[in-house]
Amino acid sequence: MKLLIFALFCLAGPVLVPAARTNEREQLFTVKRLISRLLPGKEDLFELSVSPICLGTAKCYNLRVREGRIQIFGSSGVELASGLHRFLKNACKSSISWRLTGGNQIDTSCLEAGALDVSSLDVYSERSTPWSYYQNVVTPSYSMAYWNWSRWEQELDWMALQGINLPLAFTGQEKIWQKAFSRFNVSAAELQDWFAGPSFLAWQRMGNLQGWGGPLPQAYIDAQAELQVKILERMRAFGMTPVLPAFAGFVPNAIHDKFPDAAITQLGNWGSFTEQYCCVHLLDPQDPLFRQIGQAFVQEMRQAWGHDSIGYYSADTFNEQSPPSAEPDYLRNASRGVFEAMQAGDETAVWIQQAWLFYSDQAFWQPPQIQALLEGVPQDRLIMLDLFAEVFPLWNRTEAFQGVPFIWCMLHNFGGNLEMYGNMKALARGPADALQEPNMVGIGLCPEGIETNPIVYDLMPEWAYREEAIDLGAWTKDYVVRRYGPSTPDSAVDAWDLLLGSVYNCQDLHLDHNQDIPVSRPGLGPADVAPLGLQPRLWYKPEKVMKAWSLMLEAAQELEEQSTYRYDLIDVGRQVISKAATALWKDVCQAYEDKDLKALSKANADLLQLLDDLDELLASHEGFLLGPHIEEARAAGNTTEDKSLFEFNLRTQITIWGTGKEGDSEVHDYANKEWAGLLQSFYRGRWSMWLHRLQADLVRGKEYDAVAVKKDFLSFTTSWTHREEEGFPLQPSGDTVDISRDLFKKYGRDDEPFTSLQMLHELSEVPKNSAEGQALLSVDEMR
């Protein structure tokens, strides 16, 4: 299979042939510095070499132990880092994870004299596909908008260790837009109502909105452009091929005013935003001005940031926006126009396009429309990202994209939600099935938000060097030992076996799962707060997670010092308690319907106490704190005004998200987070307001007024998003294990909350082709 793929690499042209700008010495030095950061004091144990050693493909590494030193030979810096990661996983039983999800667990005893098992470490490994892609186009806004170089350096190290060699590089492009549009007599001042704030730049770049969260400070634009230079230098120094932005057709109001004869249309209102922020202008790709702007942007970008011998570019013209016409000729010409604009600025251009549009608007994108869009670009100059392949693969619905190269991607996370969630069975098998198609050229990690569900992001990157389906049970057992270290007891392994068969066995086809009561907008039922919110559901049997929580607590004596363990212990407890809130919400609604003031008062108190308990649990680990995120956002600002703006951006994104014609957008609460501080100050405050209104209604004999409730919420939320520096803790407090034990006694029993959870699970299993099942799916259809 690998030889066949390699032969196709050689024949397929520039789409499959990477060309790093850095030499072997620079890549070698960069990986050595990574080892210094990861294993300080152990650098001399490693002997590295970047050389073209591969037998069957262009990308591989060789790992072995000789005379007490670990030798890693690789065809690039990324391959060296991949070999290092393989060594740490196999020989040291260690794991690499984001700091907020527990960080790295590295057992350095494996590096001691005589500890290395020579026979098990003679490994030669080739890539199964040439590319490992990383990021969703919205990840920069959900997770990276306020990062400094220190945080970016950590991420780039993580990327290299995971074998990422085709990363999205969208940082700092606003500076390039200023330069490009200046060629068309558009000033920086005239772009102010176009650029969104840092937390919303992704959607402005995609033509979904404009100006929301702005004005974008020039100091931020300049700092991000400087940061991008460092990011690109490090990516290329690892031997990665960055994917840069390109012109998709979205233009500021000033272009519409200055070129009245240009073929410009106004897009629909994504998210039901107010007129000021919605309805971005789209320049027709067939208009001559399109090519001129696209060429100017790529030229300015290459001049500012350097370029690779083959340039890879990302542009999505119709992302969650319907094209002006469904005529195949229009769509064919549109994609041709986008590509030719890239090519005008870089004759080697390869276009990487998200296939999300084929999923999000299936009624529009029928086979003739899909075929036309794909036909507009030469096959060797286009790569499609099968973005949601772990849930809804498109490669097997589109005849493998009709021969166009594609990357099998895992989307997994929406809005940066913290739900324990995943479809591990699909991840263990799906890429192997797609590898039967000769035009599958990579695997991709495309979450909307990162730093969540570390097990998912440990497994998926392995497909860079795998071809056969994974034995999930054996793999997970090994993962648990690597995650917690050599003292891992059987109870922890057993707990993860239960989690693997429950929270990580989601096959319900729903988009968004973290719509639990604590982070939902209060109401008496789903219809009260549609389209998002109060659609709590289970896709698993809750007793499995209850038992997993118990088993995790049994492992505390051996593991309580491990940050990875404490993170996971909180995560499992959070999952149970968050779901248990459903029963208490039902009690509230029932008492209100029965007009039982005493029962309502008790249910209200119980629900508010649950929120307090959950906040206390979350506050015991840095991975679940709001405070550091606000500090990070404010630190990105140079002036008092900028710091306030950035905090407003962050607070708005994780709560109301946007402003619509009736006060809020359709995506309110979409990016909800179960973070300590946020739960206490925002979600609890909102629930408390609603619960007290219900009690007041009963006392006064008033009917429920949904309109008045919504106004209260809007007033409360608006006030909360404009607050500043409330002193949210920056460090964890309390003992995770002690708090977990106390809360398990309260929420881990087979009592009323458990019974209601089981009912919820049964409701979630309603057949999806029934009327009830369609109602459950309605929120995803509206999304």
Protein Blocks (a to p, Z undefined) as FASTA:
>chain_A
ZZmmmmmmmmnojmlmccdfbdfklmmmmmmmmmmmmmghilmmpccddddfbfkbmbdc
ddddeehiacdddfbfklmmmmmmmmmmmmnopadddfklnpaaddfklmpghkacfklm
mccdddfbfbdcedjfklmmmmmmmccfklmmmmmmmmmmnopabdcdfehklmmmmmmm
mmnopafklmmmmpccfklmmmmmnopaghihpacdfklmmmmmmmmmmmmmmmmmnopa
cdddddehiacfklmmmmmmbccdddddehiiafklgoiadddfkbmklmmmmmmmmmmm
mmmnopafbdcddddfkgoiacfbfcfklmmmmmmmmmmmmmmmomkbccdddfklmmmm
mmlmgfklmmmmmmmpcfklcccddfklmmmccklmnggnnopacddddfkpgghiabdc
ddfklmmmmmmmmmmpmkbgbdcdddfbghiakllmmmmmmmmmgcbdcdfklmmmmmmm
mmnojklcfklmmmmmmmmmmmmmccehpablclcfklpccdfbfklmpcbejiaccfbd
fklmmmmmmmmmmmmmmmmmpmklmmmmmmmmmmmmmmmmmmmmmmmmmmmmnopaklmm
mmmmmmmmmmmmmmmmmmmpfklcfklmmmmmmmmpmbfklmmmmmmmmmmmmmnopacf
kopafkgoklgccdehjlmmmmmmmmmmmmmmmmmmmmnopacdfklmmmmmmmmmmmmm
mgghehpafbdedjfklmmmmmmmmmmcccfklmmmmmmmmmmmgcfkbmklmmmmmmmm
mZZ
